[in-house]
Amino acid sequence: MISVRLPKDLEKQLQKIAKATNTTLSFNIREAVRMHIEELTDICEGLQRAGDKNAKYLTTEELKKKLGL
């Protein structure tokens, strides 16, 4: 279990969202953390790939052609 203190304004926003969506504060906090972790994971993966000297990069035109656009 993790305990987090939130500023009052953020807590009020979460309460409004929970009420409007008929969900719990806990659910919304878990979802927000999960989504943020996914974003950070994607960023870290992108940075790792950007530093890969063996990576093959495509131009926009090459990518469009590869995707049939």
C-alpha positions in Angstrom: 0.0 0.0 0.0 1.2 3.5 -0.8 0.0 6.7 0.8 0.1 10.0 -1.0 -0.8 13.5 0.1 -2.4 15.6 -2.6 -3.0 19.3 -2.6 -6.6 20.2 -1.8 -7.3 21.6 -5.3 -6.1 18.3 -6.9 -8.2 16.3 -4.5 -11.3 18.4 -5.3 -10.7 17.9 -9.0 -10.5 14.1 -8.4 -13.6 14.2 -6.3 -15.5 16.0 -9.1 -14.3 13.5 -11.7 -15.2 10.5 -9.5 -18.7 11.9 -9.0 -19.2 12.8 -12.7 -18.0 9.3 -13.8 -19.5 7.3 -11.0 -16.0 5.9 -10.0 -13.9 6.0 -6.9 -11.0 8.3 -6.0 -8.8 5.2 -5.7 -9.8 4.0 -9.2 -9.0 7.4 -10.7 -5.7 7.7 -8.9 -4.7 4.2 -10.0 -5.6 5.0 -13.6 -3.7 8.3 -13.6 -0.6 6.6 -12.2 -0.9 3.7 -14.7 -1.3 6.1 -17.6 1.7 8.2 -16.4 3.9 5.2 -16.0 3.0 4.0 -19.5 3.9 7.5 -20.9 7.2 7.5 -19.0 8.0 4.0 -20.2 7.4 5.1 -23.8 9.6 8.1 -23.3 12.4 6.0 -21.8 12.1 3.5 -24.6 12.2 6.2 -27.2 15.3 7.8 -25.6 17.0 4.4 -25.5 16.2 3.7 -29.1 17.3 7.2 -30.1 20.7 6.5 -28.6 21.1 3.2 -30.5 23.8 3.7 -33.1 22.7 0.5 -34.9 19.1 1.6 -35.3 17.6 2.1 -38.8 15.7 5.3 -39.2 13.2 6.1 -42.0 12.5 9.4 -43.6 8.9 10.5 -43.6 8.5 9.6 -47.2 10.0 6.1 -46.6 7.6 5.6 -43.7 4.6 6.7 -45.8 5.6 4.3 -48.6 6.1 1.4 -46.1 2.7 2.1 -44.6 1.1 2.5 -48.1 0.1 6.1 -47.6 
